Amino acid sequence: MLIPVWMVDAQSPQTIFKGMTVDEQGHALSYVNVFFCDGDFSGDVSNDSGYFEITTAVTGERVLTASMIGYEKFERMIQLPFDEPFTIRMTEKSLELKAITIEASVFTAGEGNVTLNKLDVYTTPGGAADIFQSLKALPGVAQTDETAAIPVRGGSPSENLMLINQATLNHPYHGENTAGNGLFTIVETAAMKNIFFSSGGFSVKYGNALSGVLDMETENRITRNRLNLDINMVALGGGFQRALSDKVNVQFCGKKTSTELLYMMNKPSFNVVEDPVSSNLTGIVNINYSKNGLVQVLGIYSDDAQTFDIALQTNASRYALASGHTIGSMVWSDFLTAKWFSKSAVSYSGYRNQWSFMNWKRDNHEFHIKGRWDNQLEINQNTHLLFGSEIGIDRYQFDFTLPKRGGEFFSGADSIGIHGNDQSVVQGNYLEFQHQFARLWTISAGIREDYHTLSRTVTADIRGSVAHTLSPNTFLRFSAGTFHQYPGITLYDKIYGNPELKPMRAIHAVASFEKNIQMTQLKAEVYYKWYARLPLENAEKNYISNGDGFARGADVFLKSAMGRVSGWMSYSFIQTRRKEFEVATRRPTIYDITHNWIIIQKTRLGKGYEWSSTARYATGRPFTPITSGIYTGQYWEPVYAKRYSKRFPAFKRLDTRFTKMLFFGEQKYMAIYIEALNILGIKNILDYRYSEDFSERRPIHSYFSNRTIVAGVSMSL
């Protein structure tokens, strides 16, 4: 019989059972689900130090259970009350074939010891349980604004490769704006199993990316039925997972969002004409036809729409946006032999986007079809061989009316119409050798080649890494190599672009130090990136491949815990200069965020209560100020200062959250929370608007410049 929590709290004396969850080596394990599977089903989730604390009203013999993905289930008979702290030692499930991880700049979230756990995504204040927003808490990702965009080490978000079950996400956001960014991603956190993020120096397995990689995989083996429900002031969502048989299981989740209630209770910093709305549907079918064999089918559909009255430069007008995504993939994976693991995938990504402002508009449709084959072959215990191939077809239909000079939205600005229907094919192959020698040293070396039909160019990338184990928990790593990415397909247009553009190129060099001491993880890196062959505007050919630049900096990540308090700190220093597009000499870019700080703390208050907060500070991003205006006889034309010669004020924001957790058994819980965004009410600046003659300017405040309160309930049953 399930005893209501409020009845227990009100009528019965309380017993506190506390302890630690650790792995076989004695290292703390966070986010282990610990509970009593009888009586009142009370439980807790261990924090970053492995600490848990269960308050229960039922004493005597109890069955204690602990579970975590990737570990064997723990069960033990306990006599309550139990006065001493109890240690739960979890045993990792055996894996047939383990990769040798030696890359620098890598952060993962999945099974085992991780830097950023999936539950961190749910519980980080200000992240809205959004994977992309939470990744901005990692070093190397600049806080340029409040969108979910991930600018990595001085590069544009478009320089990242983003995958979900091998399907390419060229447009991963809801409400993608004119800059190609949106506030939230279309990816459902609840469906994720593994999240791999690299901010540089990544393997030759990944191609056509200059800056970073985000590779996400959904749950592939469901062993129990579950029902999820999420309700808050912005969204209504939920889903289920169900094992239809021993071999077939399904997962479905959906979400519908609307800001109507949120804006009724929290005044936005802009004029809303039609409340932004969005829909998300994600479906997964897993067929585990053998112990290691898997066929996985994924489908995602999303759409969104919004209408605002906003100001851009001297224009105040109506901005309307609507977009939609359709994504599908089928992945097969199995061991061909005891030492050879193989994975094949076919995927499709479709995207449509329409926006309008004044007389300007953008209407584009994109389609991406891809096939991929990845292999990992164990030569011996210390030597692995990775190899594979991929082929992708991109098709792009577009109809634009845009300012002739990018970003000029003042009254009377010249416009240009761009129309096209282009297609490209990219085919790539890679081979990587990984070897561990002398017990303390590991090396990898790989080569990749790609061919692009539009540029009619073959590129070759060579990358390597070396890792040295200073002690069982202390590591040095160094990665270096070349990286290529093809310019946007519209830049190859025969009329508006240049079919002779060359692939963009970058060289990465990354040195990394990492130390793990039970409850503390420290990672520090220094890096340098050289850019070449960036598109540069040209009067005769529209664009030429003469742009270049660099990015250099340092990143520090510290995650620690002590008893009931846990958290992490992320700091990034960066300096970047680039010559590209309309910028004819090396100048800072909008991603040149010199200092970027994020501090996150989580404190257990007892009886299932938790207080957490996120503090952010970032140097203001560069912009090009308008100094005055010239009257042409019909309208005022702006006079610009030197490119990116000024910066916006520093970005500052403090978010806080209170959560009450109620447990009802294994993986059964309810979380009730209230969250305050920008609790200090700091007016961060998104941009400036100008008077008609450009003699005066006024700030345009960011999305969450006003204090915003969000409350909600999340359940898993």
C-alpha positions in Angstrom: 0.0 0.0 0.0 1.3 3.4 -0.9 1.4 5.7 2.1 0.8 9.4 1.1 3.9 11.5 2.1 1.9 14.2 3.7 0.3 11.7 6.0 3.6 10.2 7.1 5.1 13.6 7.7 2.2 14.7 9.8 1.5 11.6 11.9 4.7 9.6 12.3 8.1 10.1 13.9 10.9 10.4 11.4 14.0 8.3 11.0 16.9 9.5 8.9 19.0 7.0 7.0 22.1 8.4 5.2 25.2 7.2 3.5 27.3 7.3 0.3 27.2 5.7 -3.1 30.5 4.7 -4.6 31.9 2.6 -7.4 34.2 -0.4 -7.1 37.3 1.9 -6.6 35.6 3.9 -3.9 35.0 6.9 -6.0 31.7 8.8 -5.3 28.8 8.2 -7.7 26.3 10.9 -8.2 22.6 10.6 -9.2 22.2 7.1 -8.0 18.5 6.4 -7.2 18.5 5.0 -3.6 15.1 4.0 -2.0 13.3 1.5 0.2 11.2 -0.8 -2.0 8.7 -1.5 0.8 6.7 0.5 3.3 6.5 4.1 2.3 8.9 3.8 -0.7 10.9 6.7 0.6 14.1 7.5 -1.3 16.7 10.0 -2.5 19.1 10.6 -5.3 22.8 10.9 -4.4 24.4 14.3 -5.0 27.8 15.1 -6.6 29.7 13.8 -3.5 27.7 10.5 -3.5 25.8 11.6 -0.4 22.2 10.6 0.1 19.7 11.1 3.0 16.4 9.3 3.3 13.7 10.4 5.8 11.2 7.6 6.6 8.6 6.8 9.2 8.7 3.0 8.8 11.3 1.2 10.9 12.3 -2.5 11.3 13.6 -4.7 8.5 13.6 -2.8 5.1 14.8 -3.7 1.7 17.2 -1.0 0.4 17.6 -0.7 -3.3 20.0 1.4 -5.5 20.0 1.7 -9.2 21.8 3.6 -11.9 22.2 3.2 -15.7 25.3 1.3 -16.4 25.6 -0.4 -13.0 24.2 -3.6 -11.5 21.2 -3.2 -9.3 22.0 -3.1 -5.5 19.7 -4.7 -2.9 20.3 -5.3 0.8 18.2 -5.9 3.9 18.6 -3.1 6.4 17.5 -2.8 10.0 16.1 0.6 10.8 17.0 2.7 12.6 20.6 2.5 11.3 22.8 5.0 13.1 26.0 4.9 11.0 26.4 6.2 7.5 25.9 3.3 5.1 28.1 2.8 2.0 26.5 1.4 -1.2 29.1 0.0 -3.6 27.9 -0.2 -7.1 29.3 -2.7 -9.7 29.7 -1.5 -13.2 28.0 -3.7 -15.9 30.6 -5.4 -18.1 31.1 -4.1 -21.6 32.3 -6.2 -24.5 34.5 -3.5 -26.1 35.6 -0.2 -24.4 37.0 2.8 -26.3 40.4 4.3 -25.4 39.5 7.9 -24.4 42.4 10.2 -24.9 41.0 13.3 -26.6 41.4 16.7 -25.1 38.4 19.1 -24.8 35.9 16.3 -24.3 32.9 16.4 -22.0 30.5 13.5 -21.8 27.2 12.7 -20.1 26.1 9.1 -20.0 27.1 5.9 -18.2 29.8 5.9 -15.6 32.0 8.7 -14.3 31.0 11.9 -16.1 31.6 15.6 -16.1 28.0 16.7 -16.8 25.2 14.3 -16.0 21.8 14.3 -17.7 20.2 15.1 -14.4 22.4 18.2 -14.2 20.5 19.4 -17.3 17.3 19.1 -15.4 18.4 20.7 -12.2 20.6 23.6 -13.3 18.8 26.9 -12.6 18.3 29.0 -15.7 18.8 26.1 -18.1 15.1 25.3 -18.6 16.0 21.5 -18.7 17.5 22.3 -22.1 20.6 20.5 -23.2 22.0 23.4 -25.2 21.4 25.9 -22.5 23.1 23.6 -20.0 26.1 23.1 -22.2 26.7 26.8 -21.9 27.8 26.1 -18.4 30.9 24.2 -19.8 34.2 26.0 -20.5 34.9 27.0 -24.0 31.3 28.0 -24.7 30.8 31.8 -24.8 27.8 33.5 -23.2 27.2 36.0 -26.0 23.4 36.3 -25.3 20.5 34.3 -23.8 19.9 32.0 -26.8 20.7 28.3 -26.8 23.5 28.9 -29.4 26.8 27.3 -28.7 29.7 29.5 -29.9 32.8 27.4 -29.2 36.2 29.0 -28.7 35.7 32.0 -30.9 33.8 30.2 -33.7 30.3 30.8 -34.9 27.7 28.2 -33.8 27.5 27.2 -37.5 31.0 25.8 -37.2 29.8 23.0 -34.9 28.7 19.5 -36.0 25.5 18.4 -34.2 24.2 14.8 -34.4 21.3 12.9 -32.8 21.4 9.2 -33.5 23.6 10.0 -36.5 21.1 12.5 -38.0 22.6 15.9 -38.7 21.1 18.9 -36.9 21.9 21.9 -39.0 19.1 23.9 -37.3 18.6 22.6 -33.8 16.6 25.5 -32.4 13.0 26.6 -31.9 12.3 30.1 -33.1 15.6 30.5 -35.1 16.2 34.2 -35.5 18.0 36.2 -38.2 21.3 35.2 -36.7 20.5 31.5 -36.9 20.0 31.1 -33.1 17.0 30.3 -30.9 16.2 30.3 -27.2 15.7 26.5 -26.9 16.6 23.4 -28.7 14.2 20.9 -30.3 16.1 18.0 -28.6 14.1 16.3 -25.8 16.4 15.8 -22.7 14.2 13.0 -21.4 15.1 10.8 -24.5 18.8 11.1 -24.1 21.3 8.5 -23.0 24.7 9.7 -24.0 25.8 13.3 -24.7 29.3 13.8 -26.1 30.6 17.3 -26.4 34.1 18.3 -27.7 35.2 21.9 -27.9 38.3 21.1 -30.0 40.8 18.6 -31.1 38.2 15.9 -31.8 38.7 12.7 -33.7 38.8 12.2 -37.5 35.5 10.3 -37.0 33.9 13.8 -37.2 34.2 15.9 -40.4 32.9 19.2 -41.9 33.3 21.1 -38.6 35.8 23.8 -37.7 35.1 24.3 -33.9 33.1 21.7 -32.0 31.1 18.5 -31.9 27.9 17.6 -30.1 27.0 13.9 -30.6 23.8 12.7 -28.8 22.3 9.2 -28.5 18.9 8.3 -27.2 18.1 5.4 -24.8 18.5 2.1 -26.6 17.5 -0.5 -24.0 14.4 0.0 -21.8 14.0 -2.5 -19.0 11.0 -1.1 -17.2 7.8 0.8 -18.0 7.6 4.4 -17.1 5.3 7.4 -17.4 6.6 11.0 -17.3 4.7 14.3 -16.9 6.0 17.8 -16.9 3.8 20.9 -16.2 5.0 24.4 -15.8 4.0 28.0 -16.7 5.4 27.6 -20.2 5.0 24.0 -21.2 2.8 20.9 -20.9 4.7 17.8 -21.8 5.2 14.2 -21.0 5.8 10.8 -22.4 6.2 7.1 -21.7 8.6 4.2 -22.3 7.4 0.7 -22.5 8.9 -2.7 -23.1 6.6 -4.5 -25.5 8.6 -7.7 -25.2 12.1 -8.9 -24.2 13.4 -7.5 -27.5 11.2 -4.6 -28.5 10.7 -1.4 -26.5 9.3 2.0 -27.4 9.7 5.6 -26.1 7.6 8.6 -26.8 7.7 12.1 -25.5 6.0 15.4 -26.5 5.7 18.9 -25.4 3.5 21.9 -26.2 4.7 25.4 -25.1 3.0 28.7 -24.9 4.2 31.9 -23.1 0.7 33.3 -22.5 0.6 32.5 -18.8 4.3 33.4 -18.3 3.8 36.8 -19.9 0.6 37.4 -17.9 2.6 37.0 -14.7 6.0 38.3 -15.9 6.1 41.4 -18.1 8.4 40.7 -21.1 11.0 43.3 -22.3 9.4 43.5 -25.7 5.9 43.8 -27.2 4.2 40.5 -27.9 1.6 40.4 -30.7 1.1 36.7 -30.7 2.4 34.5 -27.9 5.3 32.3 -29.0 4.2 28.7 -29.3 6.0 25.5 -30.2 5.3 21.7 -30.4 7.7 18.8 -30.1 7.1 15.1 -30.8 9.8 12.4 -30.4 9.3 8.7 -31.0 11.9 5.9 -30.6 11.6 2.2 -31.3 14.4 -0.1 -30.1 14.7 -3.7 -31.4 17.3 -5.5 -29.3 17.4 -8.7 -31.4 20.4 -10.1 -29.6 22.6 -9.4 -26.5 24.5 -6.8 -28.5 22.5 -6.4 -31.7 20.3 -3.3 -32.0 18.1 -1.7 -34.6 16.9 1.8 -33.5 14.4 4.0 -35.3 14.1 7.7 -34.3 11.5 10.3 -35.4 11.3 13.9 -34.4 8.8 16.5 -35.5 8.7 20.1 -34.2 7.2 23.5 -35.2 7.0 27.0 -33.7 5.6 30.4 -34.4 5.9 33.9 -32.9 5.1 37.5 -33.7 6.7 40.5 -31.9 6.8 44.3 -32.3 10.5 45.0 -32.2 13.0 47.7 -33.1 16.0 47.2 -35.3 18.3 50.2 -35.8 15.8 53.0 -36.9 12.9 50.7 -37.7 10.2 49.7 -35.3 8.0 47.1 -36.9 6.4 43.7 -36.8 8.6 40.6 -36.8 7.0 37.3 -37.6 8.6 33.9 -37.6 7.5 30.3 -38.2 9.7 27.2 -38.6 9.5 23.4 -38.6 11.7 20.4 -38.4 11.3 16.7 -39.5 14.1 14.3 -38.5 14.3 10.6 -38.9 17.1 8.0 -38.5 17.5 4.2 -38.4 20.7 2.8 -36.8 21.9 -0.8 -36.8 24.7 -1.8 -34.5 26.2 -5.2 -33.5 29.5 -7.1 -32.9 30.5 -8.7 -36.2 33.0 -10.7 -34.2 34.0 -10.7 -30.6 36.5 -7.9 -31.3 34.7 -6.0 -34.1 31.9 -3.6 -33.3 30.1 -2.0 -36.3 27.4 0.6 -36.6 25.5 1.7 -39.7 22.9 4.5 -40.1 20.7 6.2 -42.6 19.1 9.6 -41.7 17.0 12.4 -43.0 16.7 16.0 -41.8 14.2 18.5 -43.1 13.8 22.1 -42.1 11.7 25.1 -43.2 12.0 28.7 -42.0 10.0 31.8 -42.8 10.4 35.2 -41.2 9.5 38.8 -42.2 10.3 42.3 -41.0 9.2 45.4 -42.9 9.9 44.6 -46.5 12.5 42.0 -45.7 11.8 38.3 -45.7 13.4 34.9 -45.7 11.8 31.7 -46.9 14.0 28.6 -47.1 13.6 24.8 -47.2 16.5 22.4 -46.5 16.8 18.7 -46.9 19.7 16.5 -45.8 20.0 12.7 -46.4 23.0 10.8 -45.0 24.4 7.3 -44.8 27.1 6.5 -42.3 29.2 3.4 -41.3 31.4 3.4 -38.2 33.6 0.5 -36.9 35.8 -0.2 -33.9 38.2 -3.2 -34.2 40.2 -4.4 -31.2 43.6 -5.6 -32.5 44.6 -6.5 -29.0 43.9 -5.3 -25.4 45.9 -2.1 -26.0 45.3 -1.4 -29.6 42.1 -0.3 -31.4 41.4 0.6 -35.0 38.6 2.9 -35.9 37.4 3.3 -39.5 34.3 4.3 -41.4 32.7 6.2 -44.2 29.8 8.6 -44.7 27.9 10.3 -47.6 25.5 13.2 -47.3 23.3 15.0 -49.8 22.2 18.6 -49.1 19.4 20.3 -51.0 18.6 24.0 -50.3 15.7 26.0 -51.7 15.6 29.7 -50.8 13.8 33.0 -51.5 15.3 35.9 -49.6 14.8 39.7 -49.7 17.6 41.0 -47.4 19.6 44.1 -46.7 22.3 44.5 -49.3 24.8 45.0 -46.5 24.4 42.4 -43.8 22.6 43.6 -40.7 21.5 47.0 -42.0 17.8 47.4 -41.1 17.6 51.1 -41.1 14.9 53.0 -43.0 15.8 53.2 -46.6 18.5 50.5 -46.5 19.2 48.9 -49.9 17.8 45.4 -50.4 18.7 42.5 -52.6 16.6 39.6 -53.7 18.3 36.1 -53.6 16.6 33.1 -55.0 18.0 29.6 -55.7 17.8 25.9 -55.6 21.1 24.2 -55.0 22.4 20.8 -54.1 25.6 19.3 -52.9 27.1 16.0 -52.0 29.9 15.3 -49.4 31.6 11.9 -49.2 34.1 11.2 -46.5 36.3 8.3 -45.2 38.4 8.1 -42.0 40.9 5.8 -40.3 42.2 6.1 -36.8 44.8 4.1 -34.8 44.7 4.1 -31.0 47.4 2.4 -28.9 48.2 2.3 -25.2 51.9 1.5 -24.5 54.3 1.6 -21.5 51.2 1.5 -19.2 51.2 5.2 -18.7 51.1 6.5 -22.3 48.4 6.4 -25.0 48.5 7.7 -28.5 46.1 8.1 -31.4 46.6 9.1 -35.0 44.0 9.5 -37.7 43.5 10.6 -41.2 40.3 11.8 -42.9 39.5 12.7 -46.5 36.3 14.4 -47.9 35.1 15.3 -51.3 32.6 18.1 -52.0 30.7 18.3 -55.3 30.1 22.0 -55.3 33.7 23.0 -54.7 35.0 19.9 -56.6 37.7 19.7 -53.9 39.2 16.8 -51.9 40.4 17.7 -48.4 42.7 15.7 -46.2 42.8 16.1 -42.4 45.5 14.6 -40.1 44.9 14.6 -36.3 46.6 13.1 -33.4 46.5 12.9 -29.6 48.8 11.7 -26.8 47.8 11.1 -23.2 50.1 10.5 -20.2 48.8 9.2 -16.8 50.7 11.0 -14.1 48.8 9.0 -11.4 45.7 6.8 -11.3 43.6 10.0 -11.2 45.8 12.6 -13.0 46.2 13.0 -16.7 48.0 15.1 -19.3 46.6 15.2 -22.8 47.7 17.0 -26.0 45.7 17.0 -29.3 46.5 18.7 -32.6 45.3 18.5 -36.2 43.7 20.0 -39.2 40.0 20.5 -39.7 37.9 21.5 -42.8 34.4 22.8 -43.3 32.6 23.8 -46.5 31.0 27.3 -46.6 27.2 27.5 -46.6 25.6 26.2 -49.7 24.2 29.6 -50.7 27.7 31.0 -51.0 28.4 28.7 -53.9 25.5 30.1 -55.9 26.6 31.1 -59.4 24.8 34.5 -59.3 25.1 35.6 -55.6 28.1 33.6 -54.5 31.2 32.0 -56.0 31.3 28.3 -57.1 35.1 28.5 -56.8 35.2 28.9 -53.0 37.6 26.7 -51.2 36.8 24.7 -48.0 37.5 26.7 -44.8 40.4 25.3 -42.7 41.4 25.4 -39.1 44.4 24.0 -37.2 43.8 23.1 -33.5 46.4 22.7 -30.8 45.1 21.8 -27.3 46.9 20.9 -24.1 44.9 19.6 -21.2 45.4 18.7 -17.5 42.8 16.7 -15.6 42.7 15.5 -12.0 40.0 13.5 -10.2 39.9 13.0 -6.4 36.7 11.3 -5.4 34.5 14.3 -4.9 36.5 16.8 -7.0 37.2 17.0 -10.7 39.6 19.7 -12.1 40.2 20.2 -15.8 42.3 23.0 -17.3 43.2 23.5 -21.0 45.0 26.0 -23.2 44.5 26.1 -26.9 45.3 27.9 -30.1 43.3 27.8 -33.4 44.5 29.1 -36.8 41.8 29.9 -39.4 42.4 30.1 -43.2 40.3 30.2 -46.4 37.4 32.0 -44.7 34.9 33.6 -47.2 35.7 37.3 -47.7 33.5 39.7 -49.7 34.8 40.7 -53.1 33.5 43.3 -55.6 34.2 41.1 -58.6 33.4 37.6 -57.4 31.0 38.3 -54.5 33.2 36.1 -52.2 36.8 34.8 -52.3 38.6 32.4 -49.9 41.1 34.9 -48.6 39.8 35.3 -45.0 41.9 34.2 -42.0 42.2 34.6 -38.2 43.0 32.9 -34.9 41.5 32.1 -31.5 43.5 31.5 -28.4 42.6 31.1 -24.8 42.3 29.0 -21.7 39.5 27.0 -20.0 39.1 25.8 -16.4 36.4 23.5 -15.1 36.1 22.6 -11.4 33.4 20.4 -10.0 33.3 19.4 -6.4 31.0 18.5 -3.5 31.1 18.3 0.3 28.3 16.7 2.1 25.0 18.4 1.2 26.6 21.1 -0.9 27.8 20.5 -4.5 28.4 22.5 -7.7 30.9 23.5 -10.3 32.7 26.5 -11.7 33.6 27.2 -15.3 35.9 29.9 -16.5 37.0 30.7 -20.1 39.4 33.3 -21.4 39.5 33.9 -25.1 40.9 36.3 -27.7 39.9 35.9 -31.3 40.5 38.0 -34.4 39.1 37.2 -37.9 39.0 38.6 -41.4 35.9 37.3 -43.1 32.8 38.4 -45.0 32.6 42.2 -44.9 35.4 42.6 -42.4 38.5 43.2 -44.6 41.1 43.3 -41.8 41.5 41.1 -38.7 39.1 42.4 -36.1 37.4 40.9 -33.0 34.2 39.0 -33.7 30.9 39.0 -31.7 32.2 35.7 -30.2 35.3 37.4 -28.7 34.1 37.2 -25.1 37.3 37.8 -23.1 36.1 36.5 -19.7 33.3 34.1 -19.2 32.4 32.9 -15.6 29.6 30.5 -14.5 29.2 29.3 -10.9 26.6 26.7 -10.0 25.8 25.5 -6.5 23.3 23.0 -5.2 22.5 22.6 -1.5 20.4 19.8 0.1 18.2 21.3 2.8 16.9 18.0 4.1 13.6 16.1 3.7 13.8 16.3 -0.1 14.3 20.1 -0.4 17.1 21.5 -2.5 18.2 25.1 -3.2 20.3 25.8 -6.2 21.6 28.9 -8.1 23.5 29.8 -11.2 25.6 33.0 -11.4 26.9 34.2 -14.8 29.3 36.9 -15.9 30.6 37.5 -19.4 32.5 40.3 -21.0 30.2 42.3 -23.3 30.4 41.2 -26.9 31.9 43.5 -29.5 29.7 45.6 -31.8 30.1 48.2 -34.5 28.7 51.6 -33.2 27.0 54.1 -35.4 28.5 57.5 -34.8 26.2 59.8 -36.9 23.9 59.9 -39.9 24.1 61.5 -43.4 21.0 62.7 -45.1 20.8 61.5 -48.7 17.8 63.6 -49.6 15.4 60.7 -49.1 16.5 59.1 -45.8 19.3 59.1 -43.2 22.2 56.7 -43.8 24.4 55.6 -40.9 28.1 56.4 -40.5 29.9 53.5 -38.7 32.9 53.6 -36.4 35.7 51.0 -36.8 34.4 47.4 -37.1 33.7 45.9 -33.7 35.4 48.8 -31.9 33.0 48.9 -28.9 31.6 46.4 -26.5 28.2 46.0 -24.9 28.1 46.2 -21.1 29.1 43.0 -19.4 26.4 40.3 -19.2 25.4 39.5 -15.6 22.6 37.2 -14.4 21.7 35.3 -11.2 19.0 32.5 -11.3 17.9 30.6 -8.3 15.6 27.6 -7.8 13.9 25.7 -4.9 12.9 22.1 -5.4 11.0 19.5 -3.3 11.5 15.9 -4.3 9.0 13.2 -3.3 10.0 9.5 -3.9 7.6 6.6 -4.4 10.0 3.7 -5.3 12.5 2.8 -8.0 12.7 5.7 -10.5 9.4 7.0 -9.2 9.4 10.6 -8.0 7.7 13.9 -8.1 9.7 17.2 -8.3 7.9 20.5 -7.4 9.9 23.6 -8.2 9.8 27.3 -8.3 12.5 29.2 -10.2 13.5 32.9 -10.4 15.3 34.0 -13.5 17.5 37.2 -13.3 16.5 37.6 -9.7 18.6 40.8 -9.4 16.7 42.4 -12.4 19.9 43.3 -14.3 19.1 45.0 -17.6 21.3 43.2 -20.0 21.6 44.8 -23.4 20.8 42.8 -26.6 21.3 45.6 -29.1 20.7 49.3 -29.6 18.1 51.2 -31.6 18.6 54.6 -33.1 16.7 57.8 -33.8 15.9 58.5 -37.4 19.0 60.6 -37.9 21.2 58.3 -35.8 22.0 61.1 -33.3 20.6 59.2 -30.3 20.6 55.5 -29.4 18.6 53.6 -26.8 19.2 50.0 -25.5 17.2 47.0 -26.6 17.1 44.8 -23.5 17.5 41.1 -23.6 14.7 38.5 -23.3 15.0 38.0 -19.5 16.0 41.5 -18.5 12.9 41.6 -16.3 12.7 39.3 -13.3 10.8 36.1 -14.3 9.2 33.5 -12.1 8.5 30.0 -13.3 6.9 27.2 -11.3 6.2 23.6 -12.3 5.9 19.9 -11.5 7.8 17.0 -13.0 6.8 13.4 -12.3 8.1 10.0 -13.3 5.9 7.0 -12.4 
